[in-house]
Structures are given as structure tokens and as C-alpha cells.
Amino acid sequence: MVDIHAEPGTARTLADQGTVTLFLCGDVMTGRGIDQVLPHPGDPQIYESYMKSARGYVEIAERDHGPIPRPVSFDYIWGDALAELERVSPHARVINLETSITAHDEPWPDKGINYRMHPDNVPCLSALKVDCCALANNHVMDWGRAGLTDTVKFLQEAGVATAGAGENLAHAQAPAIVPLSEHGRLLVFSVGTASSGIPADWAAADQRAGVYFLTDPSRREADELAEQIRRVKQPGDIALASIHWGGNWGYGIPQEQRDFAHDLIDYAGIDIVHGHSSHHPRGIEIYNDRAILYGCGDFINDYEGFSGKEHFRPDLVLMYFPTLSADSGKLLGLELTALQIRRFRLQYANEKDTQWLAGVLDREGARMGSGASVTEDRRIRLHR
């Protein structure tokens, strides 16, 4: 196999050589139990058949791993991820925010699970120095269209760009634009599919707030996205498609997802596909010198202490650091850092768990021509 690695830790010094390094991760859920330990917890009432108070999720996590100090600082939940971001110094940081930011009290009817974070806890996202939140997912409207309006408003007030949701279809389809210093811009297009559990009536329309919703990803919808990209993309820009698709568990990647990702690269000018919805990492494909992250897994959540899916190791999460050519958008390297969620905080995974994650990526990537191995400094390197 050919190593495609370029050291992301030297991203800033390599900038003069025309490279761009990004930080990507999977679902960021800062609501419910996470919200309850932050400095400004909201109303803990939830409407689940299993539990009626968000504080119950804190108690379950503490039962397994010990007390969580309350309130925690705004940067507490990110733990070792902050040191890793300092080491790598990426040019842009993009997350999928799977939480509504609102104090609105009316949940979306009959949905069952509703995530929200109190607006005064937005500084926890600022602590991660997030540049862009993808919002086309199945939880951003858990507290209705009023909750969505609040979410966009509070993020923008915090200086965080948003994509994938807005007050109408035009806003939902518009990319977030993140400057990349002298290297042009990062264009983030965020879309969500029915397969991830997004209700069809969350779809944005000309005069209705909602998300950029795809019923069934197809070549036709790839062509529609291509039209939008052509209107915006300039020489030197990098285009990223952040896609919420598929179920929560399992490693299988449907052929229609692969076809859609290939179409986005071949016909829409997308340089990297940032897929999420699965609660654990899935395989990675390198296609035409572009990375397709089919499922980045969760990054932070309050599921700690729950049983039933231990064989997927949902407590283990990944930070993705792709390095791209600033001129062509081609992938030059992909390094990943393994972390573990403990007491609602991210910590470096041990060597055994890092090897386990690398084995998963190697096994699943082999189906698509990629492999993964652990470096001497316990990072995971993708190769082909």
C-alpha cells in the first residue's frame, strides 16, 4: 500500500507549501445529560419512555465511572481533544451539532427523544473553537422550528458559521463559508437524509424553516447540489459535503451511499465527504484522491453507562485530521486520534483501544481499498 500521510502537526508550517488541514468529527450532542453538568443547565424535563429527567443520564454515567463535578467548566467535556487540536493546529474545525440550542419548552410532537442545550452554555462550543456547525440532522429541530431559529441565532452570535438549516430552503442550502487564510475558502454544504431518521416534514421549503433534506440520495440530487456548488466555488476553494445518513449501528455501507458520494466527487466538485449518524466509526474510502468518511461516529454524548452495544465500542471516538492540497483539493494525508468518553469528558484512548479502532478501520476500509495502522506516537494513519 502507498502511504498518503502528511504530518498534520506541521500544518501551519506546511501552509506556505499549499496544504490545508481540517478537523472533522462525528455527532456532537451537548444536550440532555451534558447540558445538566454545564454551568447553566436548562429544564431537565424530557419526554422519553425510558426516562423523564435529563439528570438520569448523569446518574447512570456516574454509577459506572464515578462522580462528575458539577458544574463543570465550559471546556471540561473536550478534555484531551483540546491538547490535540493545539498540537495539530488545523485551519478549520467542522462538527455536526446534533443538539438544539434553545430554552423553548415545546418539543416536536411524538418524536420520543429531544436534545437541547441551554443558550447560556454556548461557550462550551466556543471552547472547542468551532468554525462551522453542520445542522442538517435528526435532532436540530427536536424543539420545533422555534428551537431551530434559536439554534442558528445563538451560533451566529457566537461567531460560528452554520450550514444545512435555516429559515427557508435557500438558507438551508447555502454553504457555510470559512476563510482559509491565503488558501481560499472552505465551503461546507450540509444535507440530511431520510435514512438517518429526519422527519420528512422537517424539510425546508421556500417559506418554511427546516433542514436541507434528501429523501433518497441520487444522481439527480447530486446534480442539484453541483449547481449550487458551481455558483459559489472559486479557484482555491475546498468544498466539503457534510451528510447525515444511515442508521446508528452496523458497519455496512449501502451501495446508494457509495454511488452518491462518488457522484458528488465526480460531478459536483466535492473535495471531501464528511458522513455521520452512526454511533461508531465506519470504513473510509479514498476515491479519486478524495476522502469519503462514511460514518465518523459520535464525538461527545451522554450515553455513558448504557449496555447492549458494547461490541461496537461506542465509548471510543475519533478526531479526523485530513490534509488536502490547497490548489487541487486532493487528499495528501489523513491522521486520526483515538479518544474515549469517561465521565462526560474526552481522554486519550490507551494503546490497546487505539489498536482496536485501527483494526476496525483497516478491516472495513479493506473492502474499499484503504487500510489503517497505528503510528509510534499512538495516532492512526490511513493508507492505501
N, C-alpha and C positions, 0 to 999 in steps of 0.2 A: 504494500500500500504506500501511497505517496503522502507524506506529512504536509498538511496545509496550514500548519500553525505559524502565527506571527505573534510574538510576545505582547499581549495587551498591556502588561505592566509598563511598557515603554511607549504607550500610546501618544503621550504629549511630545516626546522627543521624535517619534516617528511622523508626527504631523507634517513636518516640513517635507517628508518624503511622500506625502499624498495618501495617508491612510486615515481611516476613521474607525474608532472603536465605540461600540454601543453597549449599554447594559439593558438586558431584557430579562423578564421573569414571567412567571405564570400569574395565577389569580391572587390578588391582594384583597383579603377580606378583613377589614378593620372594624367591622360592626359587632353586634351582639356581645359575646364574652370579651372580645378585645376592647370594645368601647367601654365596657364596665370597669376595666382596670386602668384606663387612661385618666388624665386629670379631670375631665368633665364628662362623666358618664351620663348618657341620656336615660329616658324612661326605660326600665328593664323589661317591661311587658312585651311578650312575643305571643304568637298565635299558632304555635306548633302543637300537634297532637302529643308529642313526646314531652314537651316542657313549656311552661308558661312564663318563665323568667329567664332572661339572659344571664343572670347571675349563676344559674345552674351549670352553665358551661364552664365557668370559672371554678366552681366547686369540683367538677369532675376532673379537670386538669390538675388541680391541687391534690386531689385524692391519690393520683398516680405519681406525681413528681414533686410534691411539696408546695409550701406557701408561695403565692405570688404577691409581692409587696404592692400595696395599694394606697394612694395612686402611684403608678409608675411614671417615670419621666416620658416625655414625648418620643425620645429616641430609644427607649428601653426595648421595644419589640424587635428592632432591627439588629441589635446585638453585634455579632461579628461581621455582619454584612456591611456595616459602616467602614470597618477597617479594610475590608476587601475592596470596597469602592474607592477608598483613599489610595490603595495600592495600585489599582488599575487606572484610575482617573479617566473614565470614559467620557467621550464627547457629548453623549446624550443618554438619558435614562428614561425608559418607557416601561410602564406597567399596565396590566389590565386590572382596573379598580372594580372589584365585584361587590361594591357596597354603595348604598345611597347615603349621601351626606345631608341630613335633614333632621329637624325636630317635628316634622309633620307627623300627626298621630293616626292617620287613616291608612292602613296597609292595603295593598292591592287585594281585592276580594278573592278568597278561595285559593290563594297561591300556596299557603302552607308554611313556607319558610321565607322570612322577610328580614333582610340585613339592613341595618342603618348605623351610622356613626354620628354622634353629636357634632354640629358645625364647629364648636369650640375646640374639637380635637383635631382639626385640620393640620395644626403644626406637626403632628406625627408624620404626615406626608412630606412636609417641608424639611423635616429632619433627614429624610432619605434623599432630599434634593431632586425630587421627581420633576422631569421636564414635561412629560406628557402622560395623561391617563387615557387609555382606550376604554370606552364606555359601552360599546355595543355588546352587552352580555345579558344574562338572565336574572340579574339581581339589581341592576341600576334603577329599575322602576318598581322595586318592591314596595315603596311607599307612594305609589301613584305618580301622576305627571307633575304634581306639585313637588314631590320629592326629587324628581329628575331636574326640574327647574332650579331647585335649591342646590343640587349637586354641582351643576355646571357653574352656577353663580359663585359658590364658595371656592371652587377650584380656580376659577379665573381670578377671583380676588386675591388668591394666594400665589398668583403668577404661574399656575400650572395650565398648560395647554390641554385641550380636550378634543377628542375625535369620536365619531360613531353615534352620537346622540345630541339632540338639540330641540329647539322649539318648533322646527318643521323639517321636512325632508332635505331641503338644501343645506341647512345647518348640520344635520346628521351625516350627510355625505361629504361635507367639506373636510379636507385633511387638516390635521394639526401641522403647523409649520414650525420646526425647531431649527434655529440658526446653528450652523456647524463652523463657526469662525470663518476662516478664509476658504473653507472647503464646501461652500454652498449651503444646502439646507437638507434637513431630514423631513420628509413628508410622510405623515402617519395617517393611513386610511384604516378605519376601524369598522368591521362588519360582524354581524352575528347571524347565526343560522337557526332554523327551527330544531335541528338535531341536538342543540345544546339546551333545549328547554325554554327558549324565549317564546312567550305567548305571541301569537300572530297579531293580536290587537295592540301590541307594543310597537308595531311598525310605524315609523314616522311617515307623515303624509304632508301634502302641500300646506295644509292649515291645521296640522295636528302634531304635537310634540311626540317624540319617540326615538327609537333607535334605527340605525341603518340595518335593515332586516332582509335576509335572503331566505326564501322558502326552501329552495333546493339549488345549491351552488351548481352552476352550469357554465358552458362556454358563452351563452348569451349574457349571463350576469358578469362574467369576466370581461366581455366586450364593453358592457356598460361602464364598468369600473375603468377600463382602459381609456374611454372617452374623457372621464373626469381627470385621469392622470395626465393625459396629453394636454389638457388645458392649463395645468399647473406646473408640471415638471420642466425644469430648465437644465441646461448642461451643468454638471457638477452636483445635481441633487441626487439624493438617495431616497428611494420610495420603499416604504415598509407597509405591508398588509398585515394588520393585527386581526385575527379571525377567531371568534368564539364558536367552536363547533364540536359536535360529537358528545358522547356520554362521559360520565365521570370515571369509569373503571374499565380496565382492559387495555391491551397493547395493540389490538388490531386496528389497522388504518384502512377505512373503506376506499375502494378504488376511486369513487367520485371525489373524495378529498384530494387524492394524489393528482387526478386529472385537473381539478380546479386550480390547485397550486401550480401545476405545470403551465396551465393557460395563463395564469397571472404573470408568470415569468416570461413566457414566450410572446404573449400578445399585449399585455398591459404594462410592461415596463417595471414590474415589481422587482426589487433587488433582494428582499428578504421577507420570508413569510413567518409571522410570529403567531403560532397557533396555541390555543389554550381552551380549557374547560375540564380536561381530565384532572383528577386529584393527584396524579403522579406523573412523572416524566414518561414520554413516549419516544419512539425512534426518531432519528434525524436523517434527512436526505440531503445530499448535495446534488443539485440538478442544474446543469448549465452554469456551473460556477456560482450558484446561489444557494443559500441555506434555507431549508424548509424545516422549521421546528413544529412538528405536528401537534405536540402537546407538551407544554412547558411544565405542567404540574402546578400545584398550589405553591405559593411563596410564604404567605402567612395566613393562619386561620385559627379558629378556636375548637377544632375537632379533637384536640389532645385528650387522650384517655378513653376514646371510644374504640370498641372492638368490632371485629368482623371482616376487616380488610387488611389485616396485618401483613399478608403475603405481598401486598403492593408497597409496603413501607411508606405510607403517606406522610410519616414524620420526617422523611428525608426530602430536601428540596434543593433546587439548583439555581445558581446565578449564571446567566449566559452572557459571554463577552465575545461577540463576533467582531472581527476586524475586517474591514472592507476597503477596497481601493476607492479613494475619493473621486477618481476620474471615471471609472467604469462601473462601480458598484459591485464588482466581483468579490467573492469571499476570499480573503487571504488567510484567515485562521479563525478557529473557534476554540476558546478555552472556557471551561465550566468549573465552578466552585461548588462543592457539596456542603450543605448546612443541615442542621437538624433543629426541629422545633421542640423546645423544652421550656415549660413554664411561660408559654406565650412569648418566647424570645428565641431568636436565631443564634445558633452557635455552630462553630466549625464541626463538621462530621469527623468521626475518628477514621483511622486508616481502613479498618475493616468495612465500615459502611460506605466509604468512598469507593473502595474496590467493588462493592456490591452494585452501586449505582453505575459505575463504569461498565460492569458486566452486562447490566440491563441495556445500556445504550449500545454496547458492542453487539449484543445478540440481536436486538431489534433493528439496529442500523444495518446489520449484515444483509437483511432482506432487501435493502435499498442501496447497497454498495458503500456504506460508510462503516467505520469502526471507531472504537474509543479505548483509551488506555490512561493509566494514572502516571503522572509525572513524579519526579523525585520530591517536589515540594507539595505533593498531595493535591494537585489540581487534575482535572480531567481534560484530556486533549483529544479533539476529534481528528480522524484521519480517514483517508480513502485509498 
